[in-house]
Amino acid sequence: METRANHVWVGAVTLLLLAAAAVFFVWLARLDDGDNQEYDILFQQSVGGVSNGSAVTYSGVPVGQVVDIVLWDKDPEYVRVRIRVEDKVPILIGTTATVSASFTGVSTISLDGGRRGQPEISCDTTACPEGVPVIPPAPGAIGEILASAPLLLQRLATLTDRLSNVLDDENQDSIAGILRNTDRLSGELARTSPQIDATLIELQATLQQSTKTLAAFEGTLTAADNLMEGEGEQLATQLRSTLRDASSAATALETTLNDIGPVTQQLSRDTLPAANATLRDIRQTSETLRNVTERLETEGAGALVGGTQLPDYEP
């Protein structure tokens, strides 16, 4: 009996010690939670990759973790994610939450958007349907894609219809013809490649010659510029003197023409008619002399002394 009583006492003490240890650990856990603040986030989108213990970051800085994730019993379209954040982190009005996915498949809750001067998110400033303040979600990349999915599908269907209209049988034949012509053109281009190379070489030589010509022309312009700068004033002076001499000569010529004007008129009126008459007389005299000469050659000198002898007449 005494041995059994000792066993009972040992068992009772052991149970008391275990209970005391449990209470101590719970107290430590609550003491640790006293420096943290819990918030709910209601997502109306997929939160794939988020689980209990997932990290919570604020502008990329780790500030807490996910402690619970369930379908919201009040509205199953929403997923309620409860997070625990360090009390020293300022969760202000304007802060939003997003689901950030990674290549490893593990997602995190990202907080951002708080502005200085705004009050903290609490049950006094926001709704607390589950007893803790609610941080509103921001549209994430997945949410935006899902929201724009109908428009994307509509545009995709429109694009498919247009492609079908473009790629009909007739247009396919046209495209095939274009491809054949392109292939033929490529072959001809390949065959004429040596001529093209030769032309390019000649063009390069021509460009080099043009460069040399331009350089020589530039040298000529430089020399002319230097000449104009060095002797330009003297040349201009000589040119002005020459122009003055030419102007004087033109004036003298005009005066001379004015002086010989009456003489020219008299020559035209009196001298030229007399000269014409004299020329006519000389022409007639020359004609007469030519006739006399011809008679001397044909009839002799007697033709000039006596007249022409008539032939004898016999009855």
Kinemage of the C-alpha trace (Angstrom):
@kinemage 1
@onewidth
@group {chain A} dominant
@subgroup {mainchain}
@vectorlist {calphas} color= white
{ca met a 1} P 0.000 0.000 0.000
{ca glu a 2} L 2.830 2.367 0.884
{ca thr a 3} L 4.583 1.628 -2.417
{ca arg a 4} L 1.369 2.321 -4.380
{ca ala a 5} L 0.924 5.637 -2.512
{ca asn a 6} L 4.442 6.685 -3.462
{ca his a 7} L 3.696 5.965 -7.127
{ca val a 8} L 0.550 8.097 -6.955
{ca trp a 9} L 2.485 10.967 -5.453
{ca val a 10} L 5.166 10.659 -8.099
{ca gly a 11} L 2.545 10.670 -10.863
{ca ala a 12} L 0.741 13.633 -9.392
{ca val a 13} L 3.938 15.643 -9.058
{ca thr a 14} L 4.931 14.768 -12.611
{ca leu a 15} L 1.582 15.933 -13.956
{ca leu a 16} L 1.848 19.158 -11.997
{ca leu a 17} L 5.319 19.779 -13.366
{ca leu a 18} L 4.160 19.111 -16.937
{ca ala a 19} L 1.195 21.457 -16.490
{ca ala a 20} L 3.449 24.114 -15.027
{ca ala a 21} L 5.849 23.741 -17.977
{ca ala a 22} L 2.984 24.046 -20.445
{ca val a 23} L 1.696 27.175 -18.736
{ca phe a 24} L 5.204 28.579 -18.729
{ca phe a 25} L 5.686 27.980 -22.459
{ca val a 26} L 2.283 29.485 -23.240
{ca trp a 27} L 3.168 32.485 -21.140
{ca leu a 28} L 6.476 32.833 -22.966
{ca ala a 29} L 4.695 32.603 -26.306
{ca arg a 30} L 2.214 35.288 -25.334
{ca leu a 31} L 4.996 37.371 -23.925
{ca asp a 32} L 6.743 37.097 -27.279
{ca asp a 33} L 3.492 37.951 -29.089
{ca gly a 34} L 3.127 41.059 -26.991
{ca asp a 35} L 5.678 42.786 -29.277
{ca asn a 36} L 3.760 41.814 -32.450
{ca gln a 37} L 0.583 43.041 -34.130
{ca glu a 38} L -1.757 40.905 -36.199
{ca tyr a 39} L -3.587 42.005 -39.351
{ca asp a 40} L -5.983 40.347 -41.765
{ca ile a 41} L -5.741 40.603 -45.546
{ca leu a 42} L -8.739 39.577 -47.663
{ca phe a 43} L -7.597 38.510 -51.125
{ca gln a 44} L -10.124 38.037 -53.931
{ca gln a 45} L -7.565 36.193 -56.048
{ca ser a 46} L -5.321 33.171 -55.953
{ca val a 47} L -2.693 33.168 -53.216
{ca gly a 48} L -0.827 30.148 -54.552
{ca gly a 49} L 2.556 29.704 -52.922
{ca val a 50} L 1.513 31.399 -49.656
{ca ser a 51} L 1.364 29.153 -46.589
{ca asn a 52} L 1.690 29.332 -42.818
{ca gly a 53} L 5.118 30.660 -42.021
{ca ser a 54} L 5.550 32.525 -45.339
{ca ala a 55} L 7.534 35.711 -44.984
{ca val a 56} L 5.963 39.158 -44.790
{ca thr a 57} L 8.050 42.069 -46.078
{ca tyr a 58} L 7.596 45.826 -45.999
{ca ser a 59} L 9.292 47.496 -48.996
{ca gly a 60} L 11.503 44.408 -49.213
{ca val a 61} L 12.440 44.350 -45.503
{ca pro a 62} L 11.316 41.225 -43.546
{ca val a 63} L 8.879 42.338 -40.827
{ca gly a 64} L 6.825 39.242 -39.984
{ca gln a 65} L 5.214 36.058 -41.200
{ca val a 66} L 1.895 34.459 -42.131
{ca val a 67} L 0.211 32.766 -39.166
{ca asp a 68} L -3.065 31.629 -40.746
{ca ile a 69} L -4.531 31.244 -44.215
{ca val a 70} L -8.124 30.040 -44.767
{ca leu a 71} L -11.132 30.646 -46.964
{ca trp a 72} L -13.178 33.381 -45.329
{ca asp a 73} L -16.287 31.784 -43.919
{ca lys a 74} L -18.321 34.981 -44.404
{ca asp a 75} L -17.606 35.099 -48.152
{ca pro a 76} L -15.822 32.146 -49.773
{ca glu a 77} L -14.799 34.362 -52.725
{ca tyr a 78} L -12.142 35.794 -50.408
{ca val a 79} L -9.076 34.198 -48.865
{ca arg a 80} L -8.320 35.469 -45.367
{ca val a 81} L -4.607 35.670 -44.662
{ca arg a 82} L -3.603 36.634 -41.150
{ca ile a 83} L -0.129 38.034 -40.708
{ca arg a 84} L 1.899 38.866 -37.647
{ca val a 85} L 4.058 41.963 -37.924
{ca glu a 86} L 6.547 43.448 -35.517
{ca asp a 87} L 4.962 46.135 -33.400
{ca lys a 88} L 7.644 48.678 -34.275
{ca val a 89} L 6.726 48.546 -37.991
{ca pro a 90} L 4.447 51.522 -38.850
{ca ile a 91} L 1.445 50.095 -40.706
{ca leu a 92} L -0.182 53.390 -41.746
{ca ile a 93} L -3.305 54.240 -43.705
{ca gly a 94} L -2.507 53.745 -47.384
{ca thr a 95} L -0.530 50.559 -46.854
{ca thr a 96} L -1.550 47.775 -49.244
{ca ala a 97} L -0.628 44.102 -49.519
{ca thr a 98} L 0.280 42.050 -52.581
{ca val a 99} L 1.260 38.456 -53.254
{ca ser a 100} L 4.786 38.342 -54.668
{ca ala a 101} L 5.657 35.105 -56.428
{ca ser a 102} L 9.209 33.860 -57.015
{ca phe a 103} L 10.806 31.362 -59.398
{ca thr a 104} L 11.081 28.844 -56.576
{ca gly a 105} L 7.289 28.708 -56.230
{ca val a 106} L 7.339 30.213 -52.713
{ca ser a 107} L 5.280 33.407 -52.458
{ca thr a 108} L 5.522 36.170 -49.905
{ca ile a 109} L 3.215 38.921 -48.695
{ca ser a 110} L 4.585 42.335 -49.633
{ca leu a 111} L 3.429 45.487 -47.844
{ca asp a 112} L 3.946 48.939 -49.278
{ca gly a 113} L 2.327 52.337 -49.717
{ca gly a 114} L 2.331 53.844 -46.228
{ca arg a 115} L 2.815 57.625 -46.112
{ca arg a 116} L 4.193 59.757 -43.330
{ca gly a 117} L 1.624 61.737 -41.377
{ca gln a 118} L -1.180 59.183 -41.818
{ca pro a 119} L -2.693 57.377 -38.794
{ca glu a 120} L -1.936 53.732 -38.145
{ca ile a 121} L -4.270 51.016 -39.353
{ca ser a 122} L -6.318 49.884 -36.333
{ca cys a 123} L -9.846 48.949 -35.435
{ca asp a 124} L -10.516 52.654 -34.878
{ca thr a 125} L -9.537 53.615 -38.437
{ca thr a 126} L -10.609 50.501 -40.375
{ca ala a 127} L -13.069 47.628 -40.110
{ca cys a 128} L -12.185 44.615 -37.960
{ca pro a 129} L -14.531 41.815 -39.083
{ca glu a 130} L -12.372 39.149 -37.412
{ca gly a 131} L -11.193 41.192 -34.431
{ca val a 132} L -7.970 42.470 -36.031
{ca pro a 133} L -7.395 45.394 -38.424
{ca val a 134} L -7.649 44.722 -42.154
{ca ile a 135} L -4.945 45.757 -44.639
{ca pro a 136} L -6.499 46.244 -48.099
{ca pro a 137} L -4.955 44.243 -50.948
{ca ala a 138} L -3.463 45.917 -53.996
{ca pro a 139} L -4.083 44.508 -57.460
{ca gly a 140} L -1.207 42.150 -58.138
{ca ala a 141} L 0.107 41.001 -61.450
{ca ile a 142} L -2.017 37.848 -61.328
{ca gly a 143} L -5.104 39.846 -60.457
{ca glu a 144} L -4.512 42.278 -63.274
{ca ile a 145} L -4.055 39.435 -65.737
{ca leu a 146} L -7.231 37.743 -64.563
{ca ala a 147} L -9.128 41.035 -64.690
{ca ser a 148} L -7.986 41.707 -68.251
{ca ala a 149} L -8.434 38.100 -69.397
{ca pro a 150} L -11.819 38.705 -71.146
{ca leu a 151} L -10.407 41.653 -73.084
{ca leu a 152} L -7.324 39.648 -73.991
{ca leu a 153} L -9.460 36.754 -75.199
{ca gln a 154} L -11.596 39.103 -77.271
{ca arg a 155} L -8.545 40.685 -78.877
{ca leu a 156} L -7.051 37.259 -79.465
{ca ala a 157} L -10.248 36.121 -81.201
{ca thr a 158} L -10.258 39.294 -83.344
{ca leu a 159} L -6.617 38.737 -84.247
{ca thr a 160} L -7.344 35.112 -85.156
{ca asp a 161} L -10.219 36.170 -87.433
{ca arg a 162} L -8.064 38.742 -89.174
{ca leu a 163} L -5.255 36.257 -89.640
{ca ser a 164} L -7.749 33.817 -91.121
{ca asn a 165} L -8.928 36.491 -93.574
{ca val a 166} L -5.376 37.418 -94.497
{ca leu a 167} L -4.197 33.838 -94.918
{ca asp a 168} L -6.979 32.667 -97.216
{ca asp a 169} L -6.249 30.524 -100.289
{ca glu a 170} L -5.772 33.447 -102.660
{ca asn a 171} L -3.425 35.282 -100.329
{ca gln a 172} L -1.514 32.088 -99.648
{ca asp a 173} L -0.917 31.723 -103.390
{ca ser a 174} L 0.232 35.351 -103.517
{ca ile a 175} L 2.587 34.806 -100.602
{ca ala a 176} L 3.945 31.677 -102.244
{ca gly a 177} L 4.551 33.658 -105.447
{ca ile a 178} L 6.329 36.379 -103.483
{ca leu a 179} L 8.539 33.766 -101.862
{ca arg a 180} L 9.352 32.234 -105.254
{ca asn a 181} L 10.221 35.648 -106.684
{ca thr a 182} L 12.346 36.367 -103.641
{ca asp a 183} L 14.185 33.086 -104.104
{ca arg a 184} L 14.725 33.855 -107.786
{ca leu a 185} L 15.960 37.346 -106.944
{ca ser a 186} L 18.351 35.892 -104.368
{ca gly a 187} L 19.754 33.512 -107.006
{ca glu a 188} L 20.236 36.317 -109.528
{ca leu a 189} L 21.866 38.438 -106.867
{ca ala a 190} L 24.240 35.587 -106.058
{ca arg a 191} L 25.121 35.194 -109.753
{ca thr a 192} L 25.796 38.916 -110.180
{ca ser a 193} L 27.843 39.110 -107.015
{ca pro a 194} L 31.214 39.303 -108.901
{ca gln a 195} L 29.969 42.220 -111.012
{ca ile a 196} L 28.702 43.933 -107.887
{ca asp a 197} L 32.073 43.441 -106.224
{ca ala a 198} L 33.846 44.897 -109.246
{ca thr a 199} L 31.451 47.845 -109.299
{ca leu a 200} L 32.053 48.461 -105.628
{ca ile a 201} L 35.817 48.383 -106.195
{ca glu a 202} L 35.480 50.912 -109.034
{ca leu a 203} L 33.215 53.018 -106.878
{ca gln a 204} L 35.782 52.930 -104.088
{ca ala a 205} L 38.508 54.004 -106.514
{ca thr a 206} L 36.263 56.796 -107.826
{ca leu a 207} L 35.595 57.964 -104.295
{ca gln a 208} L 39.315 57.979 -103.562
{ca gln a 209} L 39.971 59.992 -106.725
{ca ser a 210} L 37.140 62.363 -105.787
{ca thr a 211} L 38.712 62.781 -102.376
{ca lys a 212} L 42.055 63.676 -103.957
{ca thr a 213} L 40.314 66.079 -106.380
{ca leu a 214} L 38.472 67.749 -103.540
{ca ala a 215} L 41.713 68.043 -101.612
{ca ala a 216} L 43.415 69.651 -104.647
{ca phe a 217} L 40.431 71.969 -105.155
{ca glu a 218} L 40.605 72.901 -101.503
{ca gly a 219} L 44.296 73.702 -101.938
{ca thr a 220} L 43.458 75.855 -104.970
{ca leu a 221} L 40.793 77.689 -103.037
{ca thr a 222} L 43.252 78.232 -100.201
{ca ala a 223} L 45.858 79.599 -102.617
{ca ala a 224} L 43.253 81.839 -104.253
{ca asp a 225} L 42.151 83.023 -100.853
{ca asn a 226} L 45.739 83.790 -99.900
{ca leu a 227} L 46.250 85.573 -103.236
{ca met a 228} L 43.124 87.645 -102.729
{ca glu a 229} L 44.193 88.507 -99.228
{ca gly a 230} L 47.755 89.407 -100.296
{ca glu a 231} L 47.247 91.071 -103.720
{ca gly a 232} L 43.507 91.566 -103.805
{ca glu a 233} L 43.669 95.258 -103.022
{ca gln a 234} L 46.285 95.901 -105.727
{ca leu a 235} L 44.272 93.906 -108.298
{ca ala a 236} L 41.153 95.831 -107.390
{ca thr a 237} L 43.007 99.137 -107.852
{ca gln a 238} L 44.297 98.042 -111.268
{ca leu a 239} L 40.837 96.866 -112.264
{ca arg a 240} L 39.319 100.202 -111.297
{ca ser a 241} L 42.017 102.028 -113.322
{ca thr a 242} L 41.378 99.795 -116.344
{ca leu a 243} L 37.653 100.426 -116.117
{ca arg a 244} L 38.258 104.192 -115.977
{ca asp a 245} L 40.487 103.987 -119.095
{ca ala a 246} L 37.868 101.902 -120.893
{ca ser a 247} L 35.209 104.461 -119.985
{ca ser a 248} L 37.397 107.299 -121.339
{ca ala a 249} L 38.043 105.379 -124.565
{ca ala a 250} L 34.320 104.753 -125.008
{ca thr a 251} L 33.633 108.487 -124.524
{ca ala a 252} L 36.286 109.433 -127.095
{ca leu a 253} L 34.886 106.889 -129.566
{ca glu a 254} L 31.409 108.309 -129.111
{ca thr a 255} L 32.766 111.835 -129.763
{ca thr a 256} L 34.577 110.672 -132.913
{ca leu a 257} L 31.433 108.997 -134.216
{ca asn a 258} L 29.495 112.199 -133.613
{ca asp a 259} L 32.161 114.197 -135.515
{ca ile a 260} L 32.237 111.956 -138.599
{ca gly a 261} L 28.475 111.797 -138.764
{ca pro a 262} L 28.067 114.750 -141.233
{ca val a 263} L 30.961 113.480 -143.349
{ca thr a 264} L 29.320 110.106 -143.524
{ca gln a 265} L 26.044 111.700 -144.553
{ca gln a 266} L 27.755 113.755 -147.332
{ca leu a 267} L 29.577 110.668 -148.486
{ca ser a 268} L 26.333 108.780 -148.757
{ca arg a 269} L 24.497 111.627 -150.462
{ca asp a 270} L 27.082 112.993 -153.017
{ca thr a 271} L 30.262 110.948 -153.244
{ca leu a 272} L 28.740 107.479 -153.462
{ca pro a 273} L 26.366 108.295 -156.400
{ca ala a 274} L 29.258 109.898 -158.368
{ca ala a 275} L 31.446 106.910 -157.613
{ca asn a 276} L 28.705 104.588 -158.835
{ca ala a 277} L 28.391 106.531 -162.124
{ca thr a 278} L 32.169 106.478 -162.612
{ca leu a 279} L 32.154 102.719 -162.023
{ca arg a 280} L 29.457 102.299 -164.675
{ca asp a 281} L 31.511 104.366 -167.183
{ca ile a 282} L 34.605 102.375 -166.419
{ca arg a 283} L 32.621 99.162 -166.878
{ca gln a 284} L 31.333 100.366 -170.320
{ca thr a 285} L 34.842 101.454 -171.360
{ca ser a 286} L 36.195 98.056 -170.362
{ca glu a 287} L 33.516 96.400 -172.434
{ca thr a 288} L 34.392 98.530 -175.460
{ca leu a 289} L 38.099 97.834 -175.097
{ca arg a 290} L 37.377 94.096 -174.840
{ca asn a 291} L 35.402 94.250 -178.100
{ca val a 292} L 38.224 96.135 -179.861
{ca thr a 293} L 40.749 93.642 -178.645
{ca glu a 294} L 38.679 90.749 -179.900
{ca arg a 295} L 38.362 92.420 -183.328
{ca leu a 296} L 42.118 92.957 -183.491
{ca glu a 297} L 42.693 89.336 -182.726
{ca thr a 298} L 40.229 88.085 -185.336
{ca glu a 299} L 40.400 90.696 -188.197
{ca gly a 300} L 43.717 92.365 -187.713
{ca ala a 301} L 44.632 96.080 -187.634
{ca gly a 302} L 42.823 96.781 -190.944
{ca ala a 303} L 39.567 96.404 -189.224
{ca leu a 304} L 40.304 99.605 -187.296
{ca val a 305} L 41.364 101.655 -190.529
{ca gly a 306} L 38.802 100.635 -193.070
{ca gly a 307} L 35.370 99.282 -192.589
{ca thr a 308} L 34.319 95.790 -193.104
{ca gln a 309} L 34.695 94.638 -196.787
{ca leu a 310} L 31.480 93.370 -198.267
{ca pro a 311} L 31.651 90.137 -200.346
{ca asp a 312} L 31.506 90.325 -204.193
{ca tyr a 313} L 28.159 89.692 -205.797
{ca glu a 314} L 27.939 87.671 -208.960
{ca pro a 315} L 24.632 87.530 -210.819
